[in-house]
Amino acid sequence: METPLLLSAGEFPTTWVLIGVGVLLFLWAIGLYNGLVKLKNIVKEAWAQIDVQLKRRHDLIPNLVEVAKGYMKHEQETLEKVIQARNSAVAATADPGQGVAAVAGAETMLTGALRQFFALSESYPDLKANTNMLKVQEELSSTENKIAFARQHYNDSVRRYNTKLEVVPTNIIKNFGDFPPREFFEIEDEKEREVPKVSF
């Protein structure tokens, strides 16, 4: 009985080499595609964290205004502006079709209205000493910090995702799926980048 001889490197069938290379390229492309899916989901999760914190902020504002109403009787216009800005921000976050830029714009308006509210509240010592106001102020301040952290995480995730979409070879692979570039959550006005002052 003869033992089968191993083929030398020169005798190895070219077809098998080509099939092996094709399989490796296919697996590599699947890995790139799955990487894009993972980054896309990280961006979605990061946006969900911003959304949670924005909703928390929106829920605190009516409490803030309610506490202030009794003290700021002559500042009804300011209180109404805060509520209007809050309602616009709620509407923007509730409609996913509006996009990140619309939410950022509405939140910028709300931040401006809150800044004006807190500036006026400085002239009401009884309001500044109110226990309920102090509690709402503390919760709002904590929420603002969480929003800032969530915004940073989201923007970092968007940067990684968008960069991956632009580099070779994933810029080719992205055409085989639904991978649109994402918008950053940016605030246009430099003054609006500051967290509203809520200290009493």
Secondary structure as UniProt FT lines:
FT   HELIX           9..11
FT   HELIX           14..69
FT   TURN            70..71
FT   HELIX           73..75
FT   HELIX           76..94
FT   HELIX           96..98
FT   HELIX           99..121
FT   TURN            122..123
FT   HELIX           125..129
FT   HELIX           131..166
FT   TURN            168..169
FT   HELIX           170..173
FT   HELIX           174..176
FT   HELIX           190..193
//
